[in-house]
Amino acid sequence: MQEILVDEDGYQQFFSELARLKKFFVSNAAEASSFYQSAIGDGWHDNFAFEEAKREERCVADQIDLMLKEKNQLYIIKPTKITPNKINIGDSLELKISYSADDSEIEKIKLTGKYIPDVNAEIKEITLNSPLGQALYLKPINKPLSYKIGDKKIIVKVLNKIN
């Protein structure tokens, strides 16, 4: 199994998320029990609220199970000083991403050591564990890089650091 790279904040975020999911699981189970008890008849036939609570319970249980497996794979990246022309955690970058010869786009991203990126961040966050994050981390600026998604090769060029 591959290491999951995080910084100190990402490590704390992982365990906070795991605790949140466990707490949600317990409260959801109590809610499901309440729906079951208050239903007419045998409690579970034609009881949408109970069925939905049980569905959520299974999804959360799967997430918890995955995180418990991933817990042993966490590897904390310590902040290191690197040369300014290399990409580090926390760097915001302007990239040219080429999907094919006639399909490219300019994108602004921030390389993060979080376990879960902030989807509401001003600049799109990319984790160290994503294919793009792995391709960028500690690599020099202005040198074309590539990564694969399935069998598709994607070329990336860092245009500049935004700081």
N, C-alpha and C positions, 0 to 999 in steps of 0.2 A: 504494500500500500504506500502511496505517495504522501509525503509530508504536507501539512497544511500550514503555510507560512502566514504568520500574523505578527503585528507589533504588540507592545504591552497593552495598548488600548483594545486591540482586536482580541487579545486573550481574555481580558475582562469582559468584553462584549459577548464573547462565546458563552461564558458561564452565566452571565446575566440573562441571555436569551434562553439557555437551558433551564434556569430557575423559573423564568416567566412561563415557558411551555409546561413545566411540571405543575405550576400553580394553576394554569388554565385547565390542564387535564383534570385535576381534582375538582375544580369548581364546575367544569362541564359535566363530570360524572354525577355530581350532586344535582345539577339541573336536570339531567336525563332521568335520574331517579324520581325527581319531582314530577316531571312530565308523565312518567310511567304510572305513578301513584294516582295522579289526578285524572287519568283517562277513564272513560266509560268502557266497561267490558273487561277484556283480559289485559289491557294496558299497552299493548304494542301493535295490535291490528289497527290500521287506518289512523295511526297517531304520528302525523308528520313531524311535530316538534320533537318527539322521542327519536324518530328515525334520523332526523337531521343532527341531533345531539350525538347520536351514536356514530354517525358518519364523521363528524368533526373529531370525535374521540379517537377513531381509527387513524385519521390523518395526523393528529397531534402525536399519537403514540408512535407512528412511523417516524416522524421528525425527531422525537426524543431518542428513539432507538438508533437512528443514524448519527445523531450528535454524540451519543455515548460511545459509539464505535470510533467516531472522529476524534474524540477527546485525547486518545493516545497518539494521534498523529499530529497534534498541534506542535508547531516549532516556532518559538519566539525569535524574531529577527531583532537583533540589537542595533540601535542606531550607530552607524559608522560614518566617519568622514571619508568622503570620496572626492575625486577631482570634479570640478564644476561641469566638465563636459560629459559626465556620466549621469544616468538616470537613477534616482533614489526614491525611497518611500517619501510621500508627501509632495513630490514634484508635480506641478501642473504643466501640462504639455499641449502644444498644438501639433496635431498629427495629420499627415496625408495618408489615408488608408486606401489602397488600391485592391479592389476585388478582382479586377480583370484589366486588360489593356484600355478599355473604354469606360470603365466604371470605377470612379474613385470619389472620395469625399474628404473634406477637411473637418476634423473633429477636435474639440478641446476635452481633455480628460485630466483626472488627478489620480496618480498611482497611490493606493492606500493599503495599509496593513490591517484593515478591518476584516472581521470575519464576514460581516454582511455590509455591503456598501449602502450608503445613504442615497436612496432613490430620489430624494427631494433636494439633493445638494445643487448648488448653483452650477458647478462644473461636474459633469458625469464622473462618478468614481469607478475606478477599475481596481479590483483586488489583485494581489500578487499571485493568486491561485488561478486566475483566468488565463486562457491561452495568450491573450494580449499582454497581461501583466507579466507573465513569465518571459515573454519575448522582450519586454522593455527593461526589466529590472537589472540594474548595474551595467547596462549596455551604453555605448557612446552615442552622443547626439550626432545627427547628420549622417549616420551610416544606415543604409537601408536594412531593415530587419524583416523577418517573415515568421509567420506562425500558421498552423493548420487548424481548420475546423473540418472534421471528417476528412475527406480527401481533397478539400479545396485549400490551396495555398493563398494566403493573404499577405501582401507586401505593405510594410509600414515605414514611413520616413518621419522622423521627428523634425519638425520645422523649427521649433524653438521652445525654450522653457518659458513659462508664464509665472512669474513670481512677484 
